[in-house]
Amino acid sequence: MSWLEENIGEGYQQVIVGVVLFIIGATMGWLEAADGAMTAADVYVPSLLMLSGGMVTLLGISFGTGHEDDRTNDLMDAINDLTNRMNAMLGEEE
């Protein structure tokens, strides 16, 4: 697994788990669709597994990569900037 760790980063185990979850959900959906009569209840569990697998995969790719292109900290930077601005405004009013 060192090739995966070198290319993906420390989150390679999350990527593997996410892809496996996605494949399980897709297989379940395919098996449900094989009879030709799917209802909304038949779609729920496979789509939930596929969505959660995709999210776990994206989180595994996004966090812990150590690459300069890792831009998942933008939200935290914006929150910290807003907090600093609010603290500066509150400090001036007191």
C-alpha positions as CSV (number, residue, x, y, z in Angstrom):
1,M,0.0,0.0,0.0
2,S,3.0,2.3,0.0
3,W,2.2,3.4,-3.6
4,L,-1.3,4.6,-2.5
5,E,0.2,6.3,0.5
6,E,2.8,8.1,-1.6
7,N,0.2,9.3,-4.2
8,I,-2.9,9.9,-2.1
9,G,-1.4,10.7,1.3
10,E,-2.2,9.6,4.8
11,G,-5.9,9.3,4.1
12,Y,-5.4,6.3,1.7
13,Q,-7.3,4.0,4.0
14,Q,-10.3,6.2,4.0
15,V,-10.2,6.2,0.2
16,I,-10.2,2.5,0.1
17,V,-13.1,2.2,2.5
18,G,-15.0,4.9,0.6
19,V,-14.5,3.2,-2.7
20,V,-15.6,-0.2,-1.3
21,L,-18.7,1.4,0.2
22,F,-19.5,3.0,-3.1
23,I,-19.1,-0.3,-5.0
24,I,-21.3,-2.1,-2.4
25,G,-24.0,0.5,-2.9
26,A,-23.8,0.4,-6.7
27,T,-24.0,-3.4,-6.6
28,M,-27.0,-3.3,-4.4
29,G,-28.7,-0.8,-6.6
30,W,-27.9,-2.9,-9.7
31,L,-29.3,-6.0,-8.1
32,E,-32.5,-4.1,-7.1
33,A,-32.9,-2.8,-10.6
34,A,-32.4,-6.2,-12.2
35,D,-36.0,-7.2,-11.7
36,G,-37.2,-4.0,-13.5
37,A,-39.5,-2.7,-10.8
38,M,-37.8,-0.3,-8.4
39,T,-39.6,1.8,-5.9
40,A,-38.3,4.7,-3.9
41,A,-37.7,2.4,-0.9
42,D,-35.5,0.2,-3.1
43,V,-33.3,3.1,-4.0
44,Y,-32.8,4.5,-0.5
45,V,-30.2,2.1,1.0
46,P,-28.1,1.8,-2.2
47,S,-28.0,5.6,-2.8
48,L,-27.2,6.2,0.9
49,L,-24.2,3.8,0.7
50,M,-23.0,5.3,-2.6
51,L,-23.3,8.8,-1.2
52,S,-21.5,8.0,2.0
53,G,-18.8,6.1,0.1
54,G,-18.3,9.1,-2.1
55,M,-18.1,11.5,0.8
56,V,-15.6,9.3,2.7
57,T,-13.5,9.0,-0.4
58,L,-13.4,12.8,-0.9
59,L,-12.5,13.4,2.7
60,G,-9.7,10.8,2.5
61,I,-8.4,12.6,-0.6
62,S,-8.8,16.1,0.8
63,F,-7.4,15.9,4.3
64,G,-3.9,14.8,5.2
65,T,-2.4,14.9,1.7
66,G,0.4,17.3,2.5
67,H,0.3,18.7,-1.0
68,E,0.2,22.5,-1.7
69,D,-3.0,22.0,-3.7
70,D,-4.8,20.8,-0.6
71,R,-7.4,23.7,-0.4
72,T,-9.7,22.2,2.2
73,N,-8.6,24.8,4.8
74,D,-10.4,27.7,3.0
75,L,-13.4,27.4,5.2
76,M,-11.4,27.4,8.4
77,D,-9.3,30.3,7.2
78,A,-12.5,32.3,6.4
79,I,-13.9,31.5,9.9
80,N,-10.7,32.6,11.6
81,D,-10.6,35.8,9.6
82,L,-14.2,36.6,10.5
83,T,-13.5,35.8,14.1
84,N,-10.5,38.1,14.2
85,R,-12.5,40.9,12.5
86,M,-15.3,40.5,15.0
87,N,-12.9,40.5,17.9
88,A,-11.3,43.7,16.6
89,M,-14.7,45.4,16.3
90,L,-15.7,44.3,19.8
91,G,-12.4,45.5,21.2
92,E,-12.8,49.0,19.6
93,E,-16.3,49.4,21.1
94,E,-15.4,48.6,24.7
